[in-house]
Amino acid sequence: MIEKSRQQSTETPQGSVMKDVAATQTSEQRLLSPEQQAQLCDWMHRIAKQRDRKAFACLFKWFAPKVLHLGRQRFGDASQAQELLQESMANVWRKAHLFNAEKGAVTTWIYTLVRNQSFDMLRKMQTNREDNLSEDIWQQHSNERDDSAEFSDHLLDRQLVEYVEKLPEEQKNVVKGIYFQELSQEELANQLGIPLGTVKSRLRLALGKLKAHMGEHHD
């Protein structure tokens, strides 16, 4: 039980998306009759070769409930589920010519597009959270500087640096690179010789700790 709990707690959002999509895809393939599979292939063929909007409407109607369910399950928000549906099916329309029935089922191909779109949305959500957290910290610091005298400015600068210095070494290096040296995340990743994803995760952790420190100071 303990081991299972650990595995669940460390599961990434991307891994959870893959499980959800794979489960839906497997379940649907088992339920489809040969006639239904042939119908899906026919709609895909008509979309790819003829840009047939009626065929696309049929395909959209077929997959909409399933994709919306996945979206609500993953994001817990109806508007984001709707965005997942709209963007995924728009990709189906744009990329229909790439579908090859000899390489796999229509359901497999479309749910791969849904999975990739889910990943894109999760990345954007994470980036937005990091940007908002960063703005909270530096805006708070900037506002305090505007309302303070020169001596207070110096103390606030020193105080912020002290907060940064308290961070773990790896997180401190990322914050200094991004905000003090004004490097892009890609440039810093190259400079440190680490993956871009590692820079992002270290920055996210560091910003959370900085905000906590600053909140304690002002309480």
C-alpha positions, 0 to 999 in steps of 0.5 A: 500500500505504501509503495502504491501511494508513493507511485501515485504521488509522484505521477506526473500530469503527463503520465496521468494524461497518457493513462487516461487517453490509453484507457479510453482508447482501449475501451473504445476499440474493444466496443467498436464493431468492424462496421463502425471501424470501417465507418470511421475510416470512411469519414477520415478518407473523405475529410483527407481527400475531399475536405468533406465537412459533413464527414467531419461533423460526423466524426466530431459528433462521434468523438466529442463526448469522449474527448470532453469526458477526458478533458473534464477528468484531466483539467476539472474545468468545462471550458478547458475540456471544451478547448481540448475538444476544439483544438484536437478536432481542429488538428484532425481536420488539418492533419487528416491527410497524414492518417494511414489506415494500414498503420493503425485505427482511427481511434488510435490516431485521433487519441494521439492528437488529443494526448498531444494537445493535452500536453500542450495545454498542461505546459501552457498552464504551468508556464502561466502559473510560473509567470504569475508567481514570478510577477507576484514576487518581483512586483511586490519588491518593485512596489516597495522600492517605489514607496521607500527612500534610498536607504530602504531601497538598499535594505530591500535589495539586500533582503531579496538577495538574502532570500535568494541566498537561502535557497538550495544551491541548484535553485539559487543558481537558476534564480540568479541566472534568470533574474540577475543575469537576465538569461533566457531559460534556454540560455541558462540550460545550455550554460549549466549543462542541464535539460530545459525541463530541469531549469523550469522545475528548479525555478518553480520550486525556487519561486514558491520558496521566495514567495513564502519567505516574503510572505513571512516577512510581511505578516 
